[in-house]
Amino acid sequence: METRTSLPAPPSLASLLAEGPLALFLDFDGTLVEIAAGPGAIAVSERLGAGLQQLATRLEGAAALVTGRGIDNLQSFLGPLPLHLAGSHGGHVLAPCGTVLREAEPLPAKVAEALDDFARTNGLLYERKAHGGALHYRARPELEEEAHGFASDLASGHGLATKSGKCVIELVWPGADKGGAVDLLAGRPPFAGARPVFIGDDVTDEDGFAACARLGGFGIAVGERASSAASYSLAKVKDVHAWLEL
């Protein structure tokens, strides 16, 4: 596996656009906004939404947010945006007009209740989502192994999959991953025919990096975590904003 320090900075956005059509797939937490103590504690610039709208216009609509957050939660911070949105790690995908392109079922009630009970008992944060559920253990990192073991056992008993991130483990339906969201959108206008680029900071973004590489594009990893699938790196959220010219 390559380490982050071996990855160069990406070519400028302007130079890539000069080579031909470009499609951008952007993670949210840790990429466009700084990681916070909890999912509701993030600080979102008032300029971010307008900047993303301008970016989408520049790309002739070929821009998407691809996040582990639910779309309703994302919109509570950014408001309505004329972008394609892929929430719940690709389990829920909307076109800018609101057309549903993919929507997974909610978690079974018994699974949601079990996650909630585990979180309450152990002082963790349970984030209920429309198409999944996440255990956040940032406040109690010593419970990482126990939380992962519980979530993995629960998932295997109900035909679900797990997604790991920074101090979080989430239960989702199989096939709900960011690479699947890229594959879905890359074959549709306005993404079709454009070189795909995925920018993200966490383990779940590796699927997006790999999908873009298969389709003739590449991934840009953010932060210090080692990446095996990205081609380039940016050090911090502010560097992502600078690269995107937000």
BELQUIMO-V739715 format. One record per pair of residues at least 12 apart in sequence whose ideal C-beta (glycine too) atoms are under 7 Angstrom apart, sorted by the first residue. I is the first residue (numbers start at 1). J is the second residue. If there is no record, write none. Layout:
((I | J) (I | J))
This chain:
((1 | 226) (1 | 228) (2 | 226) (2 | 227) (2 | 228) (3 | 226) (4 | 221) (4 | 224) (4 | 225) (4 | 226) (4 | 227) (4 | 233) (7 | 221) (7 | 227) (7 | 230) (7 | 231) (7 | 232) (7 | 233) (8 | 232) (9 | 232) (9 | 233) (9 | 234) (10 | 220) (10 | 232) (10 | 243) (13 | 243) (13 | 244) (13 | 245) (20 | 195) (21 | 62) (21 | 193) (21 | 194) (21 | 195) (22 | 59) (22 | 62) (22 | 194) (22 | 195) (22 | 197) (23 | 59) (23 | 62) (23 | 186) (23 | 191) (23 | 194) (23 | 195) (23 | 196) (23 | 197) (24 | 59) (24 | 62) (24 | 63) (24 | 197) (25 | 64) (25 | 66) (25 | 182) (25 | 196) (25 | 197) (25 | 198) (25 | 208) (26 | 65) (26 | 66) (26 | 199) (27 | 66) (27 | 67) (27 | 199) (27 | 200) (27 | 201) (27 | 205) (28 | 65) (28 | 67) (28 | 69) (28 | 74) (29 | 42) (29 | 67) (30 | 166) (30 | 201) (30 | 202) (30 | 222) (30 | 223) (31 | 199) (31 | 200) (31 | 201) (31 | 222) (31 | 237) (31 | 240) (32 | 48) (32 | 237) (32 | 240) (33 | 237) (34 | 237) (35 | 166) (37 | 138) (38 | 125) (38 | 136) (39 | 69) (39 | 127) (42 | 77) (44 | 77) (44 | 78) (48 | 78) (48 | 246) (49 | 78) (49 | 79) (49 | 81) (51 | 246) (52 | 81) (52 | 83) (53 | 81) (53 | 82) (55 | 244) (55 | 246) (56 | 82) (56 | 83) (60 | 190) (61 | 190) (62 | 190) (62 | 191) (62 | 194) (63 | 83) (64 | 83) (64 | 84) (64 | 85) (64 | 86) (64 | 185) (65 | 83) (65 | 85) (65 | 86) (66 | 86) (66 | 90) (66 | 178) (66 | 181) (66 | 208) (67 | 87) (68 | 88) (68 | 89) (68 | 163) (68 | 165) (68 | 170) (68 | 204) (69 | 87) (70 | 87) (70 | 88) (70 | 129) (70 | 130) (70 | 131) (71 | 85) (71 | 87) (71 | 92) (71 | 94) (72 | 130) (74 | 87) (82 | 96) (83 | 96) (84 | 96) (84 | 185) (86 | 181) (88 | 104) (88 | 129) (88 | 130) (88 | 131) (88 | 132) (88 | 172) (88 | 176) (89 | 163) (89 | 172) (89 | 176) (89 | 177) (89 | 178) (89 | 204) (90 | 176) (90 | 177) (90 | 178) (90 | 180) (90 | 181) (91 | 104) (91 | 131) (91 | 132) (91 | 172) (91 | 173) (91 | 176) (92 | 104) (92 | 130) (92 | 131) (93 | 181) (93 | 184) (101 | 184) (102 | 184) (104 | 131) (104 | 173) (104 | 176) (105 | 173) (106 | 130) (106 | 131) (107 | 132) (107 | 133) (107 | 171) (108 | 158) (111 | 133) (111 | 154) (111 | 158) (111 | 160) (111 | 171) (112 | 128) (112 | 133) (114 | 154) (115 | 133) (115 | 135) (115 | 171) (118 | 135) (118 | 150) (119 | 135) (122 | 140) (122 | 143) (123 | 139) (123 | 140) (124 | 136) (124 | 137) (124 | 140) (124 | 143) (124 | 147) (125 | 139) (131 | 172) (131 | 176) (132 | 170) (132 | 171) (132 | 172) (133 | 170) (133 | 171) (134 | 168) (134 | 169) (134 | 170) (135 | 147) (135 | 151) (135 | 168) (135 | 169) (136 | 167) (136 | 168) (137 | 167) (138 | 167) (141 | 167) (147 | 169) (148 | 169) (151 | 169) (151 | 171) (154 | 171) (155 | 171) (160 | 172) (160 | 173) (161 | 173) (161 | 174) (163 | 204) (164 | 203) (165 | 202) (165 | 203) (165 | 204) (166 | 202) (177 | 207) (178 | 204) (178 | 205) (178 | 207) (178 | 208) (179 | 207) (179 | 208) (179 | 210) (179 | 211) (182 | 196) (182 | 198) (182 | 208) (182 | 211) (182 | 212) (183 | 211) (186 | 215) (195 | 216) (195 | 217) (196 | 212) (196 | 215) (196 | 217) (197 | 212) (197 | 217) (197 | 218) (197 | 220) (198 | 212) (198 | 219) (199 | 220) (199 | 222) (199 | 240) (200 | 222) (201 | 221) (201 | 222) (201 | 223) (201 | 225) (206 | 227) (206 | 228) (206 | 229) (209 | 227) (209 | 229) (209 | 230) (210 | 229) (213 | 229) (218 | 231) (218 | 232) (219 | 231) (220 | 232) (220 | 233) (220 | 234) (221 | 233) (222 | 234) (222 | 240))
